[in-house]
Amino acid sequence: MDSSPHLTRRHLVLGAGAGAGAVILTACSGGSAGGSGYGAGAGASSGSASGAGSAGSGTAAGGGAVLAALADIPVGTGVVTKNAAGAPIVVARPTAGTAAAFSAICTHLGCTVASAGKQLDCPCHGSQYNAATGAVLRGPAPKPLRAVAVHVVDGKVVSGAA
């Protein structure tokens, strides 16, 4: 008498179904740390307008990273660049002598917004933000972009509070 276990058709079907379910769950999980995984990074501007990205190297006298040259950002607009840690950030110029900054991550599903003049557009679902304030102009984004502390030193926008 043979005491070894025999695989039945039922065992094979159940095993294959469990394996397929695991593959589907893995594929739907997004797989990216720190973001939603749903289009994160899509449409990001890798640099910024008019050489503002080149101003992003180095540090200012106060120790903060230089993010952009104020003169390279037209008043009322913002440029998408990266902070010292490499995260996407919007550097804006609300008035001639002031700067503001916001996370460039859409508050809807975590996609990276793109600069479009006086507004920022999310390429994933059409949300729009005011480039100078980060306020939502059109949803589905539920909240404004998160503010980031910056200040101006010798015409350069520098990370951190003054």
C-alpha positions in Angstrom: 0.0 0.0 0.0 1.4 3.4 -1.1 1.3 6.0 1.8 2.8 8.9 -0.3 0.4 11.9 -0.7 -1.3 12.2 -4.1 -2.0 15.5 -5.7 -5.6 15.9 -7.0 -6.9 18.3 -9.5 -8.5 20.2 -6.7 -5.1 20.7 -5.0 -3.5 22.0 -8.2 -6.4 24.4 -8.9 -6.4 25.8 -5.3 -2.6 26.2 -5.4 -2.6 28.0 -8.7 -5.4 30.3 -7.6 -3.5 31.3 -4.4 -0.4 32.0 -6.4 -2.3 34.2 -8.9 -3.9 36.1 -6.1 -0.5 36.9 -4.5 0.8 38.2 -7.9 -2.3 40.4 -8.3 -2.0 41.8 -4.8 1.7 42.6 -5.3 1.1 44.3 -8.6 -1.6 46.5 -7.0 0.4 47.6 -4.0 2.2 50.4 -5.8 5.6 49.3 -4.6 7.2 52.7 -3.9 8.2 53.9 -0.5 7.1 57.3 0.6 4.5 57.8 -2.1 1.2 56.4 -3.4 2.9 54.5 -6.3 0.1 55.8 -8.5 1.9 57.9 -11.1 4.3 59.4 -8.6 6.9 61.5 -10.5 4.9 61.6 -13.7 5.3 64.9 -15.6 7.9 66.3 -13.3 10.2 68.9 -14.6 13.7 67.6 -14.1 15.1 71.1 -13.9 13.6 74.5 -13.8 13.2 77.5 -16.1 16.0 79.8 -17.2 18.8 78.2 -15.3 17.2 78.2 -11.9 18.3 74.5 -11.6 21.9 75.5 -11.9 21.5 77.8 -8.9 20.4 74.8 -6.9 24.0 73.7 -6.2 25.8 74.8 -3.2 24.9 76.4 0.1 24.3 80.0 1.2 26.1 81.9 3.9 23.4 80.8 6.4 23.9 77.1 5.7 20.8 76.4 3.6 20.9 74.9 0.2 20.5 77.3 -2.8 17.4 76.2 -4.7 17.1 78.9 -7.4 18.0 82.4 -8.4 15.1 84.8 -7.7 15.8 86.6 -11.0 15.2 83.4 -12.9 11.6 83.1 -11.6 9.0 85.5 -13.2 6.8 87.2 -10.6 3.6 85.3 -9.9 5.1 82.0 -11.1 7.0 79.0 -9.7 9.5 76.5 -11.0 9.7 72.8 -10.1 13.1 71.7 -9.0 14.5 69.5 -6.3 15.5 70.3 -2.7 18.9 69.2 -1.2 17.5 65.8 -0.4 16.3 65.3 -4.0 12.6 65.7 -3.4 10.5 67.6 -5.9 9.8 71.2 -4.8 8.1 74.3 -6.2 10.1 77.5 -5.8 7.8 80.5 -6.3 8.1 84.3 -6.5 4.9 85.8 -5.2 6.3 89.4 -5.4 9.4 90.9 -6.9 11.4 90.6 -3.7 9.9 87.5 -2.0 10.1 83.8 -2.4 7.9 80.9 -1.3 8.2 77.1 -1.7 5.9 74.1 -1.6 6.2 70.4 -2.0 5.6 69.5 -5.6 3.7 66.4 -4.6 -0.1 66.7 -5.5 -2.3 66.2 -2.4 -4.7 64.0 -4.4 -2.7 60.9 -5.1 1.0 61.9 -4.9 1.9 62.7 -8.5 4.5 65.4 -9.1 3.0 68.7 -10.4 4.5 70.6 -13.4 4.9 74.3 -13.8 2.5 76.0 -16.2 3.1 79.7 -15.7 1.0 81.1 -12.9 -0.4 77.7 -12.1 0.9 74.2 -11.4 -0.7 71.3 -13.1 -1.0 67.7 -11.9 -0.7 65.5 -15.0 -2.4 62.5 -13.4 -6.0 63.8 -12.7 -6.0 67.4 -13.7 -5.7 69.2 -10.3 -4.4 72.7 -10.5 -2.6 74.9 -7.9 -1.8 78.6 -7.8 2.0 78.7 -8.5 2.6 81.6 -6.1 0.6 80.3 -3.1 0.2 76.6 -3.5 -3.6 77.0 -3.1 -5.9 74.5 -5.0 -7.5 76.2 -8.1 -9.2 73.0 -9.4 -9.6 69.6 -7.8 -9.7 66.7 -7.2 -6.9 67.7 -4.9 -8.3 68.1 -1.4 -5.8 70.5 0.1 -3.1 73.0 -0.9 0.5 72.0 -1.5 2.5 71.7 1.7 4.6 74.9 2.5 8.4 74.6 2.7 10.5 77.2 4.5 12.7 79.3 2.3 14.2 82.8 2.4 16.2 85.0 0.0 19.9 85.7 0.4 21.8 87.8 -2.1 19.1 87.2 -4.8 19.1 83.4 -4.3 16.3 81.3 -2.8 17.7 79.3 0.0 16.2 76.4 2.0 15.2 76.9 5.6 13.9 79.8 7.7 15.7 83.1 7.8 
